[in-house]
Amino acid sequence: MSRARDFADLAGSADAGGITGRNFIINGAMQVAQRGTSETGVTASAFVCDRFQLAASGTIGTYTLAQSTTAPDGFAYSLKVDTTTADASPAGSDQLYIRYKIEGQDLQQLKFGTASAESITLSFWCRSNKTGDIQVNFRNMDASRIIAAVVSINAANTWEYKTVTVAGDTSSGFDNDNGESLRIEWFLDVGPDLSSGAVPTSWEALSGGDLGAGVTLALADNTANEFLLTGVKLEVGEQATSFEHRSFGDELARCQRYFYMHADGAEDSGANIGTGTMYNSVALMCCVDFPVTMRTIPTVEYINSSGAYRFWRNGAADDFDTWTYFFSETSKSGALQSEQGISGTAGHGGRVQLGGSGAYIRFNAEL
């Protein structure tokens, strides 16, 4: 095969998403939704599609957040924000936006804080039932700096492809650690305190009045309103390239660094939690290994309700309601202990499982 043919094939592979590793965004196609496919009655912060968080503050309405099957060609899912209680006049610093957070140690190649700081390009697909402007913010959380761009939704109920390119920041870099350094925000509605300034089109110190200065979409003003987002890609350079489609397994593993659903009663009401052992006559211990190393030592989240969990041992089962401790925890594993209604013989082992569809065990290491 000729060298010209080799280069042509390589170019075709890039156009089809064959060159990987360019996208800083995890789950940009909204494939993974470990917490479930919808969340209703949202008035504060909430996740559905992993890594993308809806943030609402003040009294700026109520929302349903969902992993939607309405999507542009080439994608199966989108993240949908649906207004269910309207607020036509947001007050003060009320705000509604989608945010995505990136660790500083994953951003060092951008050379921010040096004369060689790289430009970055964000691309995405979006759709709304109404036209108007949203504001996309890029925030350096280590230095409290911001740059932004206004993105117009030009046609109602139509998928539109958007790109935003911003210059690299030569003044301030990112910490080389596992904390939040870069935040991307899609502002959908704001109160007057957050729109009183001007859109920061070059890097500057954060001012609250600039956060939503370019927003006119007013997603909160009617219960017919919705906003959908998918195909999110952030890459180095001034040119947007085709979306990088990863396998579901690859995307899931990347998401599990930040959030891991270990056992979910909504999928399997009797899901296994692990092997347990009676430490003494009233204390059950159960070790859990995480499938990937998490970003930091996670917090454990679980339901507390009658008979939510079950321990099978010595030919019988004990139902219990909750867990007492999470201990010996690292970013790779931890141990659960319950002293809530368990009784048995020290040293007896067996299987620990969920006791109903409402129960779950999950671990959270989100930024």
Summary of the structure (lengths in Angstrom):
residues: 367
radius of gyration: 23.3
end to end distance: 48.0
largest distance: 74.4
contacts: 1243
relative contact order: 0.15
helix: 10%
strand: 40%
